[in-house]
Amino acid sequence: MTRFQPLHVQTDDQWQAFCTSPQLPPLDPKAAAAHQADAHWLLLDSRQTVVARCSLWWRQTPAYPGHRPGLIGHYAAVDDDAATQLLQLSCAQLAAYNCTIAIGPIDGNTWRRYRLVVERDDIPPFFLEPNNPADWPDHFLAGDFTVLSNYVSTITDNLTGLSTRLERVAHRAANQGVTIRSLNLDDLDADLHRIYRVSTVAFARNFLYVPIEESEFVAMYRPLRSHLQPELILIAEQAGQPVGFIFALPDLAQAQRGQPVDTVIVKTVAVCPTHQIGGLGSLLVARCQEIAHSLGYSRAIHALMHESNDSRTISRRYRSRVIRRYALFGKHL
């Protein structure tokens, strides 16, 4: 096996190489630096060409029962040999800092990029979908990692099939003072604040959850402003307080391919668990898809769902089919 030179990234020039080497997918240097990793590593070949990279986190990591996790993110490798050496180096350093399980790929937390596509059909990558070379999952499996969690994306052309079934849910929600409105683009930051408040409560029990500052949350969504269709983003409120939301947007990757945009992406559905309004998540999905249908869309992608999440159950009710499978990997140290 070819041996490569490991380089602990410490200078500005090395950081530029980490983020912008032409052999690897690019990273935004400013955004990647904001992820506050504890270490960054490069592998160089005999010509000093970058062949692999990753960042490591061991200080502020998510809770994992019975373990002290270390994270591997910003991952990229040009071939199996580079991947093998990089993952061995990563696991050794995480173990040296008393981590008992390595988890990857994950860029510090699940608010950012994490997991790998492990199975795909003929539907091309959709807008904002994380993508990766087909051999990257094999890099982790060959390094004795196993699958920690599974995720799917599905597609349906049944946008209005559940509307009548949810009339009772809508009536019950209205009787409890719940109103549903579209995003106000003219006051985007205020509505992002409301969405952030719901997210931090709704996702608190999710696998590998860690809280993030509202400023980082807003910074992730604000750049999408020009791509948003506010009718597709709904906020449920009760007594003036947000209790749920659905975030959907057009599949602009279709336009980038020169195709008509006929698909919406349901990216996130969240409901505050402290507000016992049965079926509110289902109602938000139904309302969003009804609106999408009225706007001329014919399909919806239910994106990046954990296999055990409630959103997966909602998706099945629309006779959706799986178009992508993803996995997150772990290895005991």
Secondary structure, 3 states (H helix, E strand, C coil): CCCCEEEECCCHHHHHHHHHCCCCCCCCHHHHHHCCCCEEEEEECCCCCEEEEEEEECCCCCCECCECEEEEEEEEECCHHHHHHHHHHHHHHHHHCCCCEEEECECCCCCCCECEEEEECCCCCCCCCCCCCCCHHHHHHHCCCEEEEEEEEEEECCCCCCCHHHHHHHHHHHHCCEEEEECCHHHHHHHHHHHHHHHHHHCCCCCCCCCCCHHHHHHHHHHHHHHCCHHHCEEEEECCEEEEEEEEEECHHHHHCCCCCCEEEEEEEEECCCCCCCCHHHHHHHHHHHHHHHCCCCEEEEEEEECCCHHHHHHHHCCCEEEEEEEEEEEEC
